Structure formats: C-alpha cells, structure tokens
C-alpha cells in the first residue's frame, strides 16, 4: 500500500523516493522500482546542478605520483 500522504509528499517534492516506496509504486502501477529510482536520481542530480556554487570550493584529490 502507498498512502495518499506519501504520494502527495512525493508530488510536492517534500520527500525523496526510497527503494521501498519505489517498489510499492512499481507494484501498484505495474512498473519497475528501478524506473522510479532512476527518475529520483535524475531529479536529485538536476537539483544539485542548479547550485554549482555549492560544489565550487571542493578541491579534487590528486593522485600521488
């Protein structure tokens, strides 16, 4: 079962999609949990890319010579 509150919070981006909820929605809609998790991952990365300044101060680690 997927509660109405859970669906509402997902639609409003008030909560992220967990693997368990992805499996439940997949079962409910006869789709795969992986498809829902890929959509969540795409949204998460899109949100990060909207604020590149948050990553600008991170210096990459250089391999030892």
Secondary structure, 3 states (H helix, E strand, C coil): CCCHHHHHHHHCCCCCCCHHHHHHHHHHHCCCHHHHHHHHHHHHHHHHHCCHHHCCCCCCCCCCC
